[in-house]
Amino acid sequence: MSTIRQVDENNQILEGASTEAVEVKSPKVGVHKPNEIGNIAITQELDMENEDINKYEDKIKTLFEWIQTQTDDLSPMNIKWVVRNLESRLGSPPLTEKRIIQLARYAYLDMESKRIESEKDNLYAR
């Protein structure tokens, strides 16, 4: 806790001024959870609007989970790079399909295939 005291123009403590203890908290500016930063980076990269963000929240979450398996660096720039790289590998989605749907579908299928392979390996190891 910090003590706030009244001082004059020469920085001398004024006599008789109240010296009550006050807790000073530093503001937490720009503090986000990693998944919030990831979601923001994904939505920025895909040029999504607020309505789309709410509508495709589960797809954004799936894509972010997949990104976490691809890289250890979860900085916004790296997340955007991973999304761009995946988009370039998959190509353009069909005309009526949003980009997030195609990316999330690939991410889900890739994670499921890895889970299945892991299960098969565990079964085979017995």
N, C-alpha and C positions, 0 to 999 in steps of 0.2 A: 504494500500500500504506500501511496505517496502522500506527503503532507503539503498542502497548499497554504502559503503564507502571503500576507499582503506586504509589499515592499514599496519604498518611495523611489524617486527617480535615481537615487544613488545606490540602489539595491540594498538598502538598509531595512531590516525588519522593523515594521511599525509597532510601537508599544500599544498594548490593549486590543490589538486586532485578534479576531478569533482564529485559532489554529486547530481546526477540526480535521481529522483524517478523512481523506476521500480516496476511494479506489478508482484509479485511472486505468481504463482498459484501452488497449491499442486496437484500432479498427482492423478487422480482417478483410482486407481488400483482395479480391480476385481468388478467394479460396474456393475451390471446386473439388468435388470427388473426381477420381480418374474417369469413371464412366460418364459423368456429366460432360467433361472435357471431350471425351471420345464422341459422345452423341452430338455435341455442338460441331465438332470437326467434320463428322460424317454428313450432317445436314447442310453445312456450308459447302462441302465439296459437291454434293448432289443438288445444290440450289433448291432445297426444299423450302416450302412456305409453312407458316404456322399450322394451317389446317392439315397439311400433309404430315407434319411432324407428329401431331396427335393421332392421326389416322394410322400411321405406319410405325408407331412406337415399338411394337413387338419385333418388327423387321429390323429396325435400327439396333435394337438390343441384340438380336441374333448376329447381325453383321459385326457389332463391336466385340461380342464374345469370340467370333472367328478371328478378328484382327488380333486379339490378345494371344491367340495360339500361334500367330504368324510372326510376332515381333515382341521384343522386351521393351522397346522404346515407345511409350504411349504419349509422346508429345503430339500436339495437334498437327504439326507439319508431317510427321512420320505417318500418322493415321491417314491423312489425306493422300500421302504417297501410296500407301497400301491399297486404298480404295481406287486410286487412278490406275495402279498396276493391274488390279483385278478387272476393272472395266476394260482395259486394253486387251486382256486375255480373253474375255468373254465376248467382246464386240457389242454392237448395239442391240438393245432389246427389241422385241416385236413392236410394231407401231402403237398398239393399244396398251402396252405394259410399261409401267414406271420402272426407272432404273433401279430403285431400291428393292423392288420385288425380285428382279432378276439376280441382283447381288446377294440378297438375303437367302434366296433359294439355293444358290450355289454354296454359300457359307454353311447353311444347314446340312446339305447333302455331304459336303466335305467333312464336317464334324461327325456326322453319323457314320460315314464310311470308315473313318479312323476309329470310332468307338467299336464298330463291328469287327474290324481287323484286330483290335486289341482283345476283344472277347474271344475271337477265334484262336489267337495266339495263346491266351490263358487256358483255353480248353485243350489245345494241342499239347501244352506243357505238362499236363497232368499225366 
